[in-house]
Amino acid sequence: MPAIVMAFFNIQLLGKGGWLSRVSHQLGLISALEQFPDWVNDNYGIGIIVAHVIMATPFFTIFFANLYENERLGEYLHLAATLGAKKWQRVFRVALPVLLRRGLATVFLYFMFVMGSYEIPLLVGSQSVQMVSVRTIQRLQRYNLGDIPEAYAISVAYTVLVVALLSGLLWYNRKQMGRA
């Protein structure tokens, strides 16, 4: 689903005049729509987080289901059960470590995508505390020539951060592949 569609969906879902506020009012949880909490354009980014979680859920469900099959985790979990592992031990000591180790790069790259996204933070996020991508674009598009160097500095700092994090991820993957 495109990010702009998800942003408008979240406004309709989480806004003060949205679906959840109206359901809460009909159920008697709130007496007026104004009592519904600010989940859109709030300082904590709840709307942004919900939008990205809804967007990522289908992708990561399919991704981890494929990893589960490719790594033959069903057989490992059955083996752990026959050795006497409890259900939580099978999940937290067998399945999750394998899935997270194999999927760490994809999870990290999706996180970097989220940090660089523009449409959802612009429409659903707070305008007083902006995400990096929104602040950079707004500084770059202003007519004030003093703001353009700030936009470039933010872009360079963000690029250096991304390159450093990707380098660390590549180093970690090489280290893990050396052990495997």
C-alpha positions as CSV (number, residue, x, y, z in Angstrom):
1,M,0.0,0.0,0.0
2,P,1.4,3.4,-0.9
3,A,2.6,5.5,2.0
4,I,0.3,8.4,1.3
5,V,-2.7,6.1,1.2
6,M,-1.6,4.7,4.6
7,A,-1.2,8.2,6.0
8,F,-4.8,9.2,5.0
9,F,-6.1,5.8,6.3
10,N,-4.5,6.5,9.7
11,I,-6.0,10.0,9.8
12,Q,-9.4,8.4,9.2
13,L,-8.7,5.7,11.8
14,L,-6.9,7.5,14.6
15,G,-7.9,11.1,14.3
16,K,-10.3,12.9,16.7
17,G,-13.0,12.6,14.1
18,G,-11.9,9.2,13.0
19,W,-13.3,5.7,13.2
20,L,-11.8,4.8,16.6
21,S,-13.0,8.0,18.3
22,R,-16.5,7.4,17.0
23,V,-16.6,3.8,18.1
24,S,-15.2,4.9,21.5
25,H,-18.0,7.5,21.8
26,Q,-20.7,5.0,20.8
27,L,-19.4,2.5,23.4
28,G,-19.5,5.2,26.1
29,L,-15.8,5.2,26.7
30,I,-15.7,9.0,26.0
31,S,-18.5,11.5,26.3
32,A,-17.3,13.9,23.6
33,L,-15.0,13.4,20.6
34,E,-12.6,16.0,21.9
35,Q,-11.8,13.6,24.8
36,F,-10.2,11.2,22.4
37,P,-6.4,11.3,22.7
38,D,-4.3,12.9,20.0
39,W,-2.8,10.1,18.0
40,V,-2.5,12.0,14.8
41,N,0.0,15.0,14.7
42,D,1.1,14.2,18.2
43,N,4.6,14.7,19.6
44,Y,5.2,11.0,20.3
45,G,4.6,9.9,16.7
46,I,1.9,7.3,17.5
47,G,0.2,7.8,14.1
48,I,3.6,7.4,12.3
49,I,4.4,4.2,14.2
50,V,0.9,2.7,13.6
51,A,1.1,3.5,9.9
52,H,4.5,1.9,9.4
53,V,3.5,-1.2,11.5
54,I,0.4,-1.7,9.4
55,M,2.4,-1.3,6.2
56,A,5.2,-3.6,7.4
57,T,3.1,-6.4,8.8
58,P,2.2,-8.2,5.6
59,F,5.8,-7.9,4.3
60,F,7.4,-9.3,7.5
61,T,4.7,-12.0,7.8
62,I,5.6,-13.4,4.4
63,F,9.3,-12.8,4.9
64,F,9.5,-14.6,8.3
65,A,7.2,-17.4,7.1
66,N,9.6,-18.0,4.2
67,L,12.5,-18.0,6.6
68,Y,10.7,-20.4,8.8
69,E,10.3,-22.8,5.9
70,N,13.8,-22.3,4.5
71,E,15.5,-22.8,7.9
72,R,13.3,-25.8,8.6
73,L,12.4,-24.4,12.0
74,G,9.5,-26.8,12.4
75,E,11.9,-29.6,12.6
76,Y,14.1,-27.8,15.1
77,L,11.1,-26.9,17.3
78,H,9.9,-30.5,17.2
79,L,13.4,-31.6,18.2
80,A,13.4,-29.1,21.1
81,A,10.0,-30.4,22.2
82,T,11.2,-34.0,22.2
83,L,14.2,-32.9,24.3
84,G,11.8,-31.4,26.9
85,A,11.8,-27.7,26.0
86,K,8.7,-25.8,27.1
87,K,6.8,-23.7,24.6
88,W,8.3,-20.4,25.6
89,Q,11.8,-21.9,25.4
90,R,11.2,-23.2,21.9
91,V,10.0,-19.8,20.8
92,F,12.6,-17.6,22.6
93,R,15.6,-19.9,22.5
94,V,15.2,-21.7,19.1
95,A,12.8,-19.9,16.7
96,L,13.4,-16.2,17.5
97,P,17.2,-16.3,17.5
98,V,17.3,-18.1,14.1
99,L,14.7,-15.8,12.5
100,L,16.3,-12.6,13.9
101,R,19.8,-13.7,12.9
102,R,18.8,-14.4,9.3
103,G,16.4,-11.5,9.0
104,L,18.5,-8.8,10.8
105,A,19.6,-7.2,7.6
106,T,16.1,-6.9,6.2
107,V,14.7,-5.5,9.5
108,F,17.5,-3.0,9.6
109,L,17.0,-1.9,6.0
110,Y,13.3,-1.5,6.6
111,F,14.1,0.6,9.7
112,M,16.3,2.8,7.5
113,F,13.5,3.1,5.0
114,V,11.1,4.2,7.8
115,M,13.6,6.8,9.0
116,G,13.9,8.3,5.5
117,S,10.2,8.2,4.6
118,Y,8.5,11.5,3.9
119,E,4.8,11.2,3.2
120,I,3.6,9.6,6.5
121,P,5.5,11.9,8.8
122,L,4.5,14.9,6.8
123,L,0.8,14.1,7.0
124,V,0.4,12.2,10.3
125,G,3.4,13.5,12.3
126,S,3.8,16.6,14.5
127,Q,4.9,19.8,12.8
128,S,6.6,21.2,15.9
129,V,8.9,18.2,16.3
130,Q,9.7,16.9,12.8
131,M,11.4,13.8,11.5
132,V,14.7,14.2,9.7
133,S,13.3,13.7,6.2
134,V,10.5,16.3,6.7
135,R,12.8,18.9,8.2
136,T,15.3,18.5,5.5
137,I,12.8,18.9,2.6
138,Q,11.1,21.8,4.3
139,R,14.5,23.6,4.9
140,L,15.5,22.9,1.3
141,Q,12.3,24.2,-0.3
142,R,12.3,27.5,1.6
143,Y,13.1,30.8,0.0
144,N,15.4,31.8,2.8
145,L,18.9,31.1,1.6
146,G,20.1,30.6,5.2
147,D,18.0,27.5,5.5
148,I,19.5,25.6,2.5
149,P,22.9,25.0,4.1
150,E,21.1,23.6,7.2
151,A,19.2,21.2,4.9
152,Y,22.5,20.1,3.3
153,A,24.1,19.6,6.7
154,I,21.2,17.5,7.9
155,S,21.4,15.4,4.7
156,V,25.1,14.9,5.0
157,A,24.8,14.0,8.7
158,Y,22.0,11.5,8.0
159,T,24.0,10.0,5.1
160,V,27.1,9.5,7.3
161,L,24.9,7.9,10.0
162,V,23.3,5.5,7.4
163,V,26.7,4.6,6.0
164,A,28.1,4.0,9.5
165,L,25.2,1.8,10.4
166,L,25.3,-0.1,7.2
167,S,29.0,-0.7,7.6
168,G,28.4,-2.0,11.1
169,L,25.7,-4.3,9.8
170,L,28.0,-5.6,7.0
171,W,30.7,-6.2,9.6
172,Y,28.3,-8.0,11.9
173,N,27.1,-10.2,9.0
174,R,30.6,-11.1,7.9
175,K,31.4,-11.9,11.5
176,Q,28.3,-14.1,11.8
177,M,29.0,-15.9,8.5
178,G,32.6,-16.6,9.7
179,R,31.1,-18.4,12.8
180,A,28.5,-20.3,10.8
